[in-house]
Amino acid sequence: MGTNIEIYTEKKSNGTWMACDPIVPNEYYGWEGEPQFCRAPIYDRRNYEVFALLAGVRNRYYIKSVAPLKGLPQDLSEEVRREATEWVREGRLCSYLTLAELQAFDWHGQTFVRDVSLKPEEFVKFMRTGRAEQWHVYKDYDGRISNEEMCELIKSGRATEAQVVTYVCWTETYAEPAKHFLETVMPKLEAMAQGNQESVRIVFSFDCCCNICASLAGVEIMELDEELIDDTFWYCRRME
């Protein structure tokens, strides 16, 4: 099961947080009850490294996150509060980050090692550049062979017939998998902030909170106390 992110952008004005995502014409208007206008989220890509960087979710490479999952803030804007009620009912993993936190994070100075298995045609590209352009999880291949064996297979001209993969790895900065996020989301948040980085934040949830996702994020899902938190917050606790 895949995991997706849903993000709202909020700005604090006169002590109150307000949702500030733009409302745009809905390209699906008229189809199965779709409204004429809809919210345009600041980010909606499925990128597990970005999820790991924001909150430790789907963190295969043990990437250090900007902050651990926090749950939801108690001073949500009314629009986001309404949406968060559904997040809670669905048992989603939730968190939030201010622009100040995002800017203080060392995106370019920290690295991780990406390890993947490549088919012969992908391995050829890797040997030229030291990076793979694409990779997948291969479950129906005969097995994994060494890089040397893969090179010999390619030289023999039999690579297209073989159902094999080979393991490779390389080092990336945190900024590399987050390139789109840094180049599109951050400038928009900075423009909203107008110099006050604590006045802008993203509030987000992940739509898969199975035990695997929760354990990879290093949290334990706790019961929702509706009377105490007004049916809109769930809390997560870092595992000891």
N, C-alpha and C positions, 0 to 999 in steps of 0.2 A: 504494500500500500504506500502510495506516495504522500508526501507532506507538502502543503502549501502554506503561504503566509498571507495574512490579511492585515494591512497597516492603515491606521488613521493618523493624520497629522493634526496637532493641536498647537495653538498659540495662546499665551497668557496675556490678557489685557485687563487692566484695572483690577488685578487680583483674581480674575476668573479665567479658567481655561475654556477656549472656544475651538470647535472643530473648524478646520480651514482648508479641507480638500475641495477643489473646484467641482462644480456641478456642470456636466456637459450633456449634449444630446446623446441619447441611447441608440446605438446602432442596431439594437435588437428590438426597438420599439414596435409594439403591435404583435410580437411573437409570444404566444402563450402568456399573455398578461404582463409583458415587460412594460415598465413605465416609460414615459417620453424622455425623462432625464435621469441621469445616474451620476454617482460619485466617481471621480477619476482618481484612483489611489496613486500615491506618490511612487509606489513600487509594488509589483505583483509577480515578479519572476520566481520560478522554482530554482533556487540555487542553494544547495545544501551547505556549501562553504560559507555563504553569506548568513545562513541560518545559524551555523555554528559560531560565526563571529559576533552576531548580534546577541545570542543568548545560550549558546552551547547546545542547540538542538540539532540532531542528525550529525553529530560531531565525530565522524569516522576518524579524522586525523588528529584528534586531541588538540584542536586549536584553542588558544586562549581567547575567551570571549570578552567583548567590551564590558559586560557585566553578567553575573548569573541571572537566571530567571527571577523576576521580582514579584510576579503576580500583577495585579492591576492597582494603579494609584487610586486613592480615595477621593480625589478631587477632579474626577473625569468631567469633561464637558457633557451636556445633556445628550447630544447626538451619539457620542461614543458610549456613554453609559447604557443607552438603549441597546446598542449592538453588543456590548459586553455582557448583557444579560443572556443573550443567546450563546455567546462564547462559553459562559459558565455552564449553562444547561448541557452543552455539547461536550463539556469536559476538556476544553482546549488548554494548551500551555500558553500562558500569557505573560507579557512583560512590557516595559517601556524604557525609552532612553531619551535623554535630552541632547540637544545639539552640542552642548558643552562636553558631555561624555563621549560623543562620537568624535569630536575634534581632538580630545585629549588622548585618544587611543593611538598607539603606534602601529599604523597600518603598513608602513614601508620598512620598518626596522625589524619586524618579527617574521620568522619563516616557519614553514612546515615542509615535510617530505611527502609528496604525492606518489603513491605506488599504485600501478594499474597493470592489467594484463592486456596485451595487444595481439591482434591478428597479424599475419604476415604483411599485408599491405599497409597497416598502420605502423608496424615496426620499421618499415623502410623509411617512412616520413620521420619517425623518431630518430633514426640514425643520422639523418641529414641535419636536424635542427636541435636535437637534445630535448625536445618536447613532443608530446602527442597532441594531435588536433582533436581527436575524439577517441573514446573508449567505451566499453560496455561490460556488463557482467555476462560472461559466457558460461552457460550451463550445459550446452549440448556438444561441446568439443571433446575430442579424445583425451586431451590432457595438456599439461603445461610442459614446455621444453625450455632448455637454457637459451640464452642469447646466442651463444656460439652455434648451437644446433639450429636455431632459427636462421642464422646467417648462411649456414651450409645448405639448408633447405631452399632458401631463396636463390642461392647461386645455382642449385641443381635444376631450377625451373619447375620444381614440383610443389611450390608453396601454395598455389591456388587449389591444389587437390587436398591438401592436408587440413584437417580440422584441429588445429593446435593453436595455442597462444603462448606468449612468453612474457615474463615479469620484468618490468622496468620501473625506475623511480627517478625523480628529480626534485629539486628544491624550488619552492615558490615563496615569494613574500605574501603576507596576508592581503596586500593591495591587489595582487594579480587576479584572484578569483572574484574579488569585489569591485573590479574596474567599473562596471556599469553602475553599481550602487554609488560609488564615490564620484563618478562623473555626472550623474543625473540627479540623485537624491540630495547629496550634500549641498550643491549650489542653490537648490530651491529652499532648503532649510535655512541656509545662511542669508538668503534674500529676505525671508520672512522675519528672521531674528533682528535685523537692523542693528547689529552690534551687541544685542543682549542674548547670549547663547543659552541662558537658562530659561528663556521665555518661549522656547520652541521645543517640541518633543514629538517622537513617534510612539504610538501605542499599538501594539501588535499581538496577534495570536497565531498559533500554528494548529492546523486542522487535524493533526494526528497526535493523540496523546496516549498511544498504546504504551505498554510497559517498557518496550524497547526504547521508544523515543524518550520517555521520561528518565530511564536509567542513563541513556547517553547524555542527557542534559544534566544529570547529577541531581535530580530532584525526586522527592516523594510527594505524590499527590495526596492532599489532605481533604477531609470532608468539608463541604460548604455549609457554613452556619448562616442560614438565610436571615434569621432575626438579627444577628449581630452585624452583618455586612450588607443588608438591604438587597439581597438577591443579585448582587452584581459583581462580587469579588470571590475569587478562590485564591488560596494561598499555597505557596509551595515552600518547602523547607529543604535547605541543602542537606544532603546525606552526610552523616558523620563519617 
